[in-house]
Amino acid sequence: MDNQSQDTEALLNPLAKTNAIVKTSLHRAIRNHKNSKEYDSQTGGLDFLQAKNGLLLSYLIDLTMLLKLRCRAGSSKSGDDGDNEEDTNTDATIQTRQQCVERLVEMKAALEKMRPLEKKLRYQIDKLLALSTLGAGTFAAEGREKEVEDDNANELNSGADPLSFKPDLSS
């Protein structure tokens, strides 16, 4: 059992260091983003993407919490002394783990329901990303060159291709 606890500690120490590094850099990035005048989250549009990103972030936080609880449960089993204090602590941990799993299931269901809507919005999202990355002039020039190829491809794969949801400019 002593060897197992040493192995667990050897795995948890780098994880704790990485967690501290990510935590400080993430807090710094969030502060910089909030103070940035480049993008205003209240007027930026794209509410769907903001909701999806928030949901994914919450999912990752709960997943990390679940892993943390499981790691702690594994390390406490290897060094179990039979104290009553640990038993109540374990009950609270089990309850927290169950709540975490319930939230993960809810968020996964919501993310799965977002997937068809995201497919329909894929063209608009790609277009906005290209506009922000390449600039409007470059995107328009690329669009004229690939227009014939896209029309032919859309006729062949109109049901499965997310780009088939592009707006009809002729009407």
Contacts in CASP RR format, 6 or more apart in sequence:
PFRMAT RR
TARGET T0000
AUTHOR 0000-0000-0000
METHOD contacts of the structure
MODEL  1
MDNQSQDTEALLNPLAKTNAIVKTSLHRAIRNHKNSKEYDSQTGGLDFLQ
AKNGLLLSYLIDLTMLLKLRCRAGSSKSGDDGDNEEDTNTDATIQTRQQC
VERLVEMKAALEKMRPLEKKLRYQIDKLLALSTLGAGTFAAEGREKEVED
DNANELNSGADPLSFKPDLSS
1 78 0 8 1.000
1 79 0 8 1.000
4 78 0 8 1.000
5 75 0 8 1.000
5 78 0 8 1.000
5 79 0 8 1.000
8 71 0 8 1.000
8 74 0 8 1.000
8 75 0 8 1.000
8 78 0 8 1.000
9 75 0 8 1.000
11 71 0 8 1.000
12 71 0 8 1.000
12 75 0 8 1.000
15 71 0 8 1.000
33 39 0 8 1.000
41 50 0 8 1.000
46 128 0 8 1.000
48 114 0 8 1.000
48 117 0 8 1.000
48 118 0 8 1.000
48 121 0 8 1.000
49 125 0 8 1.000
52 111 0 8 1.000
52 114 0 8 1.000
52 118 0 8 1.000
55 107 0 8 1.000
55 110 0 8 1.000
55 111 0 8 1.000
55 114 0 8 1.000
56 111 0 8 1.000
58 103 0 8 1.000
58 107 0 8 1.000
59 104 0 8 1.000
59 107 0 8 1.000
59 108 0 8 1.000
59 111 0 8 1.000
62 100 0 8 1.000
62 103 0 8 1.000
62 104 0 8 1.000
62 107 0 8 1.000
63 104 0 8 1.000
65 96 0 8 1.000
65 100 0 8 1.000
66 97 0 8 1.000
66 100 0 8 1.000
66 101 0 8 1.000
66 104 0 8 1.000
69 93 0 8 1.000
69 96 0 8 1.000
69 97 0 8 1.000
69 100 0 8 1.000
70 97 0 8 1.000
72 93 0 8 1.000
73 90 0 8 1.000
73 93 0 8 1.000
73 97 0 8 1.000
76 86 0 8 1.000
76 90 0 8 1.000
80 86 0 8 1.000
118 125 0 8 1.000
119 162 0 8 1.000
119 165 0 8 1.000
120 162 0 8 1.000
120 165 0 8 1.000
121 165 0 8 1.000
122 162 0 8 1.000
122 163 0 8 1.000
122 165 0 8 1.000
123 162 0 8 1.000
123 163 0 8 1.000
123 165 0 8 1.000
123 166 0 8 1.000
123 167 0 8 1.000
126 163 0 8 1.000
127 139 0 8 1.000
130 139 0 8 1.000
130 142 0 8 1.000
131 139 0 8 1.000
134 142 0 8 1.000
143 150 0 8 1.000
150 163 0 8 1.000
153 161 0 8 1.000
154 161 0 8 1.000
154 163 0 8 1.000
154 164 0 8 1.000
157 164 0 8 1.000
158 164 0 8 1.000
END
